[in-house]
Amino acid sequence: MREKNFLQFNRIISGAMSIVMIALVLFSVVFIAEEIGHDCSGEDCPICESLEQCRKAVRCVGEIFTSIILATLFMVAMTLVITEFRSVLLKRTLVSQKVRMND
């Protein structure tokens, strides 16, 4: 029962984090599109600093998705390799096949 509650909690947290990440990317892209042609006030322009933070957030999320895709592809490839060479890895013998050998 405790594991089921923990699993549900993890799913809820994962869903909430996904929604937050999607909202972050969408709002960052919208902010960048709206403020890309602003009148810069100089070196300490707050809009330029905000634009840079949004660019970093979008870049970070892109790197995370790339890492997730690469890890998933690696796991799929390893699963395919292991299932393809299962007979080689298990080394089937007469004993493992339970063959009775009479003299």
Secondary structure, DSSP 8 states (H G I E B T S, - for coil): -HHHHHHHHHHHHHHHHHHHHHHHHHHHHHHHHHHTT----STT-HHHHHHHHHHHHHHHHHHHHHHHHHHHHHHHHHHHHHHHTHHHHHT--TTTTT-----
